[in-house]
Structure formats: C-alpha cells, structure tokens
Amino acid sequence: MYNKTIMDKKKLLQLRLEGMTYQAIATEVGVSRQRIQQLLSPPTSIREFVVNKFSGRCNRCGIIVGLSGHVHHKGDLNEENYSDINSLELLCLGCHRKTHRGERILRVNYHLTERQIIALKKLAKKTGLSVAELIRRAIDAFFLKQQ
C-alpha cells in the first residue's frame, strides 16, 4: 500500500506507463480512480491548448465537445512525451472508448431529415448523450439485431 500523503506523481506515471489502469493504480495507492486521473492528467494549460488546437471538436468524428472532451494520449508513451502536445488529441467519449478498444473510427457525412434531427436533439437533451453518440448506438444496435 502506498501511504504517502503527497503522492509521487513520477511513481504513479511509471505504473500507468507499465500498463496499469487508473483503477488498478488507485487500488494499490488507496485512493479513488478519479484522484489518480486528476493527478496524471495534463496540466490545465496543456488541456486548454489541446481543446483550442482541435477547435473543441472530436479529432475522430468531428462533433463539438468543447471542454468536456477527453484528452487522449496517442502513440508510444514515456515520461518525456506523456504531456507533449504532439502526442495528445481531443476525443468525444464514444471515440475515446472505441480507441481504447482498438476500433478504427472514421468520420462520415450523412444527411438526415429535419424531423430526424429535431428528434435526435430532443433525445440528446433528455439523455445527456451527444447526437453523434445516439447515432452510433443506434447503428450498433441495428447491426447487433441483424446478427
């Protein structure tokens, strides 16, 4: 158990780079997963830079995520490039999850009727999900039903 009041960020980062999940590190250290994520997240200035670099849009699907977007570390990571702006991208929750599952994400441009868009926006407001995430889930459900 890791009992230091002030956690050694370098040690935590090393555990993360060795492949441990935030939850596994949190369990070993004796704090919450969220606290580990806070400690290992890029500094606010870098996060804001990444959000601005991608104009607040998901780098994969293009939906607007703004400050709620996930800053994703891409490529082979080490202590030197962990918060390097060239190894960071902004992703929506759906694309971030799919990226970590190894799924390839492509940006598509399809047209919907005004009625469909209004219905999707109402559902997005009701559920708190983005329109893009609702569409992805509907497509996933359709293909699962076809199998």
Buried (B, 14 or more C-beta within 10 A) or exposed (E): EEEEEEBEEEEBBBBBBEEBEBEBBBBBBEBEBEBBBEBBEBEEEBBEBBBEBBEBBBBBBBBEBEEEBBBBBEEEBEEEBBBBEEBBBBBBBBBBEBBEEEEEBEEEEEEEEEEEEEEBEEEBEEEEBBBBBBBBEEEEEEEEEEE
